[in-house]
Amino acid sequence: MDSAPDICGAAAEVLQANGLAPVPFEVLRSYIGLPLRDMFVDLLPQSPVEQIDLLIQQYTPAFRGRKHGHTRLFPGVREGISQLGGRKSTATTKQTAGTRLVLEHFGLIDYFDHIQGSDAMRYKPEPDVILAALAALGADASECLLVGDSAADMEAGRRAGVRTCAVNYGYGDPTAMARWTPDHWVSDLRELL
């Protein structure tokens, strides 16, 4: 999903509500897929932990309040995911509850057998979220494919022992993803078919 307008909008809202200087959209966009803490600490390196914690707490209601009004599916996603065989799970930096809400909003939840967020686990590039999804599905890593748009996705996939597919759209840097030698590259999810 192209959720950058809502993700960055929520982050900008939180920063503004706390009297902090505006951050350009492209800078905020570069943090998508990373933990919120990493973004706020990088943007506000002199801030005390308590302020960072407050910003993180304020982000989720700000994001949910936007109700995905500016989020769009990338072309071919609905068609591709609806036709893909096999069992499917998410393996995202987002929390499971938030992931579920987004998938429900866009009518995609029924295409997934399991929803896995990074609840109380280490974020990618650590493989934890992928391993949790594999365990929930009872799946063998060697028979699975991770589709992602970041170098952290590709590294986590390698570390989890799954095959990887990098997408040429999204938020990741293709050069950084290529360092992990993805097994496949697609520019449209329908290409997986």
Backbone bond lengths (Angstrom), bond angles and torsions (degrees), N, CA, C in turn:
res aa  C-N    CA-C-N  psi(-1)  N-CA   C-N-CA  omega(-1)  CA-C   N-CA-C  phi
1 M - - - 1.444 - - 1.509 109.71 -
2 D 1.291 115.39 142.05 1.456 120.01 173.64 1.523 106.68 -88.51
3 S 1.321 114.78 86.20 1.464 120.69 -176.35 1.519 112.47 -102.53
4 A 1.325 117.47 7.17 1.465 121.02 -177.55 1.520 113.37 -53.81
5 P 1.346 119.80 -43.44 1.465 117.58 -179.16 1.533 112.93 -59.31
6 D 1.333 117.42 -37.36 1.460 119.46 -179.84 1.529 112.26 -80.60
7 I 1.317 117.62 -39.03 1.465 120.66 178.02 1.529 110.05 -63.49
8 C 1.319 115.78 -50.69 1.467 120.18 -178.74 1.527 111.34 -68.70
9 G 1.323 115.73 -35.71 1.466 119.24 177.45 1.513 111.86 -63.18
10 A 1.323 117.06 -41.48 1.467 120.85 178.73 1.523 110.42 -66.14
11 A 1.332 117.23 -42.61 1.469 120.55 178.65 1.524 110.22 -62.94
12 A 1.331 117.38 -42.93 1.464 121.14 179.08 1.531 110.95 -63.29
13 E 1.337 115.67 -40.75 1.471 121.20 177.26 1.520 111.56 -57.96
14 V 1.319 115.67 -47.34 1.465 121.35 -178.35 1.527 110.35 -64.21
15 L 1.316 116.63 -44.17 1.462 120.06 179.20 1.528 110.50 -61.80
16 Q 1.335 116.17 -45.44 1.466 120.75 -179.45 1.522 111.35 -64.47
17 A 1.339 117.49 -42.10 1.464 121.77 -179.17 1.526 111.80 -62.13
18 N 1.322 116.18 -22.64 1.458 121.02 179.81 1.524 112.38 -101.80
19 G 1.344 115.71 13.86 1.455 120.91 174.92 1.519 114.35 71.14
20 L 1.313 116.82 24.18 1.458 120.46 -178.44 1.518 110.66 -96.05
21 A 1.306 115.64 157.23 1.462 121.06 -176.58 1.529 111.13 -63.76
22 P 1.340 116.75 144.77 1.466 120.18 177.45 1.532 111.16 -62.23
23 V 1.322 115.51 147.36 1.468 122.49 178.07 1.523 106.74 -119.06
24 P 1.328 118.37 131.18 1.466 120.24 -178.94 1.540 112.36 -58.85
25 F 1.326 114.55 147.14 1.459 122.17 -179.64 1.528 111.84 -51.51
26 E 1.322 117.48 -47.20 1.476 120.90 -176.67 1.523 111.68 -62.92
27 V 1.323 117.17 -32.87 1.466 120.14 177.24 1.519 108.86 -68.67
28 L 1.334 117.34 -47.49 1.467 120.52 178.80 1.528 110.45 -61.66
29 R 1.314 116.85 -40.05 1.469 121.84 -179.26 1.524 111.36 -60.36
30 S 1.323 117.30 -33.56 1.467 120.85 -177.59 1.539 112.13 -66.50
31 Y 1.325 117.27 -14.26 1.472 121.20 -179.92 1.531 112.96 -94.78
32 I 1.310 117.78 -4.87 1.465 119.60 -178.15 1.525 109.28 -61.33
33 G 1.328 114.86 133.87 1.456 121.47 -178.49 1.518 113.20 96.19
34 L 1.329 116.23 -13.57 1.465 120.54 177.07 1.528 108.86 -97.63
35 P 1.312 117.33 159.54 1.467 119.65 176.44 1.535 111.16 -60.76
36 L 1.333 116.11 144.43 1.469 120.93 178.44 1.522 111.38 -55.02
37 R 1.325 115.96 -40.07 1.471 119.67 -178.74 1.527 110.22 -56.83
38 D 1.319 117.50 -43.20 1.465 120.74 179.81 1.524 110.76 -59.53
39 M 1.333 116.10 -44.19 1.457 119.74 -179.38 1.525 111.05 -62.74
40 F 1.338 117.00 -51.94 1.457 119.56 -176.01 1.527 112.20 -66.06
41 V 1.323 118.16 -37.30 1.470 120.63 177.76 1.526 110.38 -66.23
42 D 1.343 117.65 -41.56 1.463 120.30 178.06 1.524 111.84 -64.37
43 L 1.329 115.75 -42.39 1.463 119.62 -177.95 1.516 112.63 -73.29
44 L 1.326 116.59 -29.28 1.471 121.42 -175.04 1.532 109.87 -131.26
45 P 1.327 116.79 64.60 1.472 119.97 -172.10 1.527 114.41 -62.50
46 Q 1.318 117.92 -22.47 1.466 120.34 -179.04 1.528 112.96 -90.78
47 S 1.322 116.92 -3.66 1.464 120.59 -175.79 1.519 111.45 -74.32
48 P 1.332 116.54 142.29 1.469 119.49 176.66 1.533 110.37 -69.71
49 V 1.310 115.84 157.13 1.461 122.67 -179.09 1.526 111.12 -53.85
50 E 1.328 116.64 -37.89 1.466 120.72 -178.55 1.530 111.57 -62.26
51 Q 1.327 116.84 -38.72 1.470 119.16 178.84 1.528 110.27 -69.35
52 I 1.324 117.03 -40.68 1.466 120.71 178.06 1.528 109.18 -61.21
53 D 1.328 116.58 -44.45 1.475 120.95 178.88 1.531 110.80 -60.29
54 L 1.329 116.62 -39.81 1.466 120.65 179.17 1.528 110.73 -64.46
55 L 1.318 117.50 -43.53 1.466 121.31 179.05 1.526 110.57 -61.34
56 I 1.327 116.36 -42.50 1.464 120.44 179.34 1.529 110.26 -63.25
57 Q 1.324 116.54 -42.64 1.475 120.56 179.20 1.520 111.50 -63.33
58 Q 1.324 117.12 -35.89 1.463 120.99 -178.28 1.529 112.82 -78.24
59 Y 1.317 116.69 -22.37 1.460 119.96 -175.33 1.529 112.58 -63.74
60 T 1.320 118.45 -49.10 1.467 120.64 -174.67 1.521 112.55 -58.30
61 P 1.348 119.50 -49.43 1.469 117.37 177.25 1.538 112.61 -62.73
62 A 1.327 116.58 -34.02 1.472 119.00 178.51 1.525 110.01 -66.19
63 F 1.327 116.97 -43.13 1.468 121.01 179.66 1.524 110.22 -65.02
64 R 1.320 116.77 -48.88 1.469 119.66 -178.75 1.524 111.39 -64.39
65 G 1.322 117.40 -32.94 1.455 121.64 178.85 1.525 112.90 -64.14
66 R 1.293 116.46 -22.18 1.466 120.38 178.73 1.531 111.40 -77.43
67 K 1.329 116.96 -16.06 1.474 124.49 175.10 1.527 112.87 51.52
68 H 1.322 115.67 35.95 1.475 122.28 175.74 1.533 112.20 56.18
69 G 1.321 115.62 27.68 1.463 120.28 -176.33 1.513 115.15 -61.47
70 H 1.332 116.99 -24.24 1.464 120.15 -179.29 1.529 112.29 -116.24
71 T 1.322 116.81 7.23 1.460 121.85 179.50 1.524 109.55 -87.37
72 R 1.314 115.64 138.97 1.464 121.45 -179.98 1.526 109.15 -134.12
73 L 1.311 115.61 150.67 1.459 119.75 172.37 1.523 108.48 -74.86
74 F 1.316 115.86 142.40 1.461 118.67 173.20 1.531 107.47 -68.33
75 P 1.326 118.12 151.61 1.462 120.93 -179.67 1.531 111.31 -55.15
76 G 1.319 115.64 137.35 1.452 122.24 175.20 1.516 115.72 83.79
77 V 1.325 117.91 -5.78 1.471 119.86 -175.83 1.522 111.35 -66.26
78 R 1.317 117.09 -52.31 1.468 119.34 -178.00 1.528 111.10 -60.20
79 E 1.329 116.10 -46.13 1.454 119.99 -178.97 1.531 111.10 -64.47
80 G 1.317 116.41 -42.68 1.454 120.51 -178.67 1.513 112.59 -66.23
81 I 1.319 116.46 -49.12 1.469 119.43 -176.46 1.526 111.43 -68.99
82 S 1.317 117.12 -31.66 1.467 119.47 -179.38 1.532 111.62 -70.64
83 Q 1.329 117.18 -22.96 1.463 120.69 -177.56 1.527 113.81 -102.05
84 L 1.322 117.25 -10.71 1.462 119.58 -179.48 1.516 110.78 -70.30
85 G 1.303 115.91 132.60 1.452 120.25 176.37 1.512 110.96 -81.74
86 G 1.309 116.41 -178.79 1.457 121.51 177.42 1.511 112.74 80.32
87 R 1.314 114.77 172.85 1.461 120.72 178.52 1.519 109.30 -86.30
88 K 1.315 115.95 148.55 1.459 120.65 -175.55 1.529 110.74 -131.88
89 S 1.323 114.57 144.69 1.461 122.41 173.84 1.512 108.71 -140.37
90 T 1.300 115.95 156.20 1.452 120.20 168.95 1.524 107.47 -86.21
91 A 1.317 116.29 161.59 1.471 123.33 173.83 1.524 105.02 -152.00
92 T 1.326 115.54 80.71 1.455 121.00 -167.62 1.526 113.02 -121.78
93 T 1.314 114.96 158.65 1.463 121.66 175.03 1.526 110.49 -70.71
94 K 1.326 117.29 -24.22 1.463 120.60 177.27 1.528 109.80 -64.05
95 Q 1.310 115.84 159.98 1.459 121.15 173.79 1.536 108.67 -72.65
96 T 1.313 116.59 153.63 1.461 121.14 -177.79 1.525 111.33 -58.49
97 A 1.336 117.40 -45.30 1.466 120.49 -177.82 1.527 111.14 -60.46
98 G 1.318 116.92 -43.94 1.461 120.36 178.94 1.514 112.39 -66.79
99 T 1.310 116.78 -38.13 1.465 121.42 177.67 1.521 110.21 -62.84
100 R 1.310 115.33 -44.78 1.471 120.83 178.83 1.540 110.38 -58.71
101 L 1.326 117.08 -44.49 1.472 120.98 179.94 1.526 111.90 -60.37
102 V 1.329 116.41 -43.22 1.465 120.49 -179.46 1.526 110.36 -65.07
103 L 1.326 116.59 -45.69 1.465 119.99 -179.81 1.521 111.86 -64.23
104 E 1.330 117.09 -38.09 1.472 120.49 176.19 1.523 110.16 -64.51
105 H 1.321 116.09 -45.06 1.471 120.91 -178.58 1.531 111.66 -56.66
106 F 1.328 116.37 -39.60 1.463 120.17 -177.08 1.526 113.40 -95.45
107 G 1.327 117.15 7.84 1.458 120.71 177.04 1.515 113.96 67.02
108 L 1.329 117.07 31.07 1.463 120.96 -178.32 1.523 113.29 -108.33
109 I 1.311 117.80 -9.66 1.461 120.07 -171.28 1.525 113.22 -60.80
110 D 1.314 117.54 -33.14 1.468 120.15 -177.94 1.528 113.08 -68.95
111 Y 1.320 117.94 -12.23 1.455 120.76 178.18 1.529 112.22 -84.82
112 F 1.345 116.71 -5.42 1.459 120.78 -177.38 1.522 110.72 -110.69
113 D 1.316 115.28 137.77 1.456 121.88 176.42 1.519 110.67 -85.39
114 H 1.329 116.63 -21.85 1.461 121.62 -178.06 1.531 108.63 -152.95
115 I 1.318 115.46 144.37 1.466 121.12 175.67 1.518 106.82 -115.15
116 Q 1.333 116.75 120.02 1.465 121.10 -178.91 1.515 110.16 -125.71
117 G 1.322 115.35 118.99 1.455 121.98 172.27 1.514 109.44 -109.37
118 S 1.325 115.50 178.41 1.467 120.69 -176.99 1.525 111.64 -91.40
119 D 1.313 116.50 50.21 1.459 121.52 -179.98 1.527 109.86 -69.05
120 A 1.322 116.51 118.66 1.469 122.66 175.14 1.526 112.65 51.45
121 M 1.312 116.92 38.29 1.469 119.78 175.48 1.517 109.16 -139.15
122 R 1.310 115.79 165.94 1.462 120.54 179.54 1.528 109.29 -68.99
123 Y 1.328 113.94 143.78 1.455 120.34 -178.64 1.526 111.39 -81.85
124 K 1.354 114.45 158.52 1.452 119.77 172.53 1.534 107.94 -57.35
125 P 1.308 118.77 140.76 1.456 128.52 22.86 1.532 115.54 -83.94
126 E 1.329 118.13 0.61 1.464 118.40 171.73 1.526 107.18 -62.17
127 P 1.316 119.42 144.63 1.460 121.27 -175.28 1.528 114.93 -84.09
128 D 1.323 118.58 4.62 1.465 122.77 -170.61 1.527 114.55 -51.72
129 V 1.325 117.52 -47.88 1.459 120.24 -176.14 1.532 111.11 -66.69
130 I 1.315 116.58 -35.16 1.471 120.42 177.56 1.519 109.66 -69.14
131 L 1.309 116.79 -44.44 1.469 120.76 179.24 1.526 110.83 -62.28
132 A 1.330 117.39 -37.84 1.468 120.82 177.42 1.526 110.70 -64.84
133 A 1.332 116.81 -41.25 1.469 120.65 178.29 1.531 110.55 -64.70
134 L 1.325 116.65 -42.78 1.463 120.79 178.59 1.527 110.60 -61.01
135 A 1.324 116.26 -43.55 1.469 120.47 -179.85 1.521 110.64 -63.60
136 A 1.331 116.80 -42.48 1.471 120.40 -179.84 1.519 111.72 -63.50
137 L 1.323 116.53 -34.82 1.466 120.84 179.15 1.529 111.88 -83.84
138 G 1.331 117.04 -13.41 1.462 119.96 -173.71 1.518 110.34 64.83
139 A 1.335 116.04 36.29 1.461 121.88 -172.93 1.525 111.64 -101.45
140 D 1.308 115.58 149.41 1.457 122.91 175.07 1.529 107.59 -87.60
141 A 1.316 116.92 125.97 1.467 121.44 -176.48 1.525 112.44 -54.02
142 S 1.314 117.12 -37.33 1.467 120.02 -176.33 1.524 112.81 -67.51
143 E 1.316 117.21 -14.18 1.466 121.08 179.98 1.536 112.25 -103.56
144 C 1.328 116.38 9.89 1.466 120.16 -174.01 1.524 112.32 -115.23
145 L 1.316 114.44 157.76 1.456 123.19 178.93 1.517 108.62 -128.20
146 L 1.326 116.31 127.78 1.463 121.90 173.95 1.522 108.28 -99.48
147 V 1.308 116.65 126.05 1.470 121.91 175.71 1.521 106.79 -104.81
148 G 1.322 116.60 124.91 1.455 119.31 -177.92 1.511 112.55 -150.54
149 D 1.339 114.36 170.46 1.464 119.24 -176.77 1.519 113.17 -124.40
150 S 1.339 117.40 20.89 1.461 118.72 -179.82 1.525 111.08 -142.57
151 A 1.318 114.93 161.31 1.460 120.21 175.90 1.520 109.90 -63.01
152 A 1.340 117.53 -35.73 1.470 120.73 178.13 1.525 110.53 -62.25
153 D 1.339 117.35 -38.05 1.470 120.92 175.93 1.524 110.28 -61.95
154 M 1.328 116.25 -47.39 1.453 120.50 -176.44 1.532 111.06 -65.02
155 E 1.337 116.72 -42.88 1.467 119.82 178.43 1.525 110.84 -64.67
156 A 1.322 117.12 -45.60 1.467 120.73 179.87 1.525 110.57 -61.12
157 G 1.324 116.96 -40.91 1.455 120.97 178.14 1.519 111.79 -61.68
158 R 1.322 116.55 -44.64 1.469 120.39 178.21 1.527 109.74 -60.95
159 R 1.333 115.85 -45.18 1.465 120.33 -177.37 1.533 111.99 -67.50
160 A 1.340 116.48 -26.66 1.471 120.59 178.48 1.526 112.24 -84.73
161 G 1.336 116.75 -12.24 1.462 120.17 178.20 1.515 114.83 85.54
162 V 1.350 117.01 18.06 1.463 120.33 177.58 1.524 109.47 -99.58
163 R 1.325 116.18 160.43 1.456 120.03 170.82 1.533 107.28 -73.12
164 T 1.317 116.33 156.17 1.461 120.08 -176.21 1.520 111.52 -126.42
165 C 1.317 114.30 148.22 1.466 122.34 175.73 1.519 107.69 -133.41
166 A 1.301 116.32 117.92 1.463 121.75 178.27 1.526 109.09 -92.32
167 V 1.319 115.98 138.35 1.460 119.79 175.14 1.526 108.74 -99.09
168 N 1.325 115.53 142.72 1.464 121.29 -178.98 1.520 112.78 -82.12
169 Y 1.316 116.91 0.31 1.461 120.79 177.04 1.525 107.00 -116.90
170 G 1.289 116.84 174.03 1.459 118.93 -178.36 1.505 110.74 104.27
171 Y 1.329 116.16 -150.69 1.461 120.27 -169.64 1.506 114.62 -110.09
172 G 1.320 117.20 -8.19 1.456 120.12 -174.83 1.516 113.36 -80.47
173 D 1.314 114.48 160.69 1.452 122.87 176.65 1.528 107.52 -90.03
174 P 1.338 118.22 114.72 1.463 120.47 -177.97 1.529 113.70 -55.67
175 T 1.331 117.60 -35.32 1.463 120.57 179.28 1.525 110.50 -65.15
176 A 1.323 116.69 -42.15 1.468 120.69 178.85 1.530 110.63 -67.52
177 M 1.337 116.75 -38.27 1.466 119.23 177.86 1.527 110.88 -65.76
178 A 1.331 116.87 -39.61 1.467 121.51 -177.28 1.523 112.01 -61.07
179 R 1.336 117.65 -27.20 1.466 120.43 178.91 1.526 112.12 -60.33
180 W 1.350 116.20 -22.56 1.471 120.97 -179.57 1.526 111.87 -95.69
181 T 1.327 116.06 7.28 1.464 123.04 176.16 1.524 112.42 46.51
182 P 1.336 117.09 65.79 1.466 118.89 178.16 1.531 110.99 -56.59
183 D 1.323 115.24 147.93 1.462 120.14 178.57 1.521 111.51 -69.65
184 H 1.313 116.54 -29.15 1.472 122.12 -178.55 1.530 109.19 -143.00
185 W 1.321 114.99 155.42 1.467 123.28 171.59 1.524 106.72 -129.52
186 V 1.326 117.24 137.50 1.456 121.07 173.02 1.517 109.27 -134.90
187 S 1.319 115.71 152.48 1.457 119.97 174.94 1.531 110.42 -110.24
188 D 1.323 116.47 -1.40 1.463 123.14 177.96 1.535 105.60 -154.40
189 L 1.317 117.35 132.84 1.461 121.17 -175.66 1.539 112.16 -58.72
190 R 1.338 117.08 -26.76 1.459 119.81 178.22 1.522 112.82 -62.90
191 E 1.336 116.96 -20.43 1.465 120.70 178.45 1.526 111.35 -65.17
192 L 1.326 118.30 -23.15 1.471 121.19 177.44 1.524 112.09 -64.99
193 L 1.318 116.90 -26.86 1.464 120.22 -179.33 1.523 111.04 -61.92
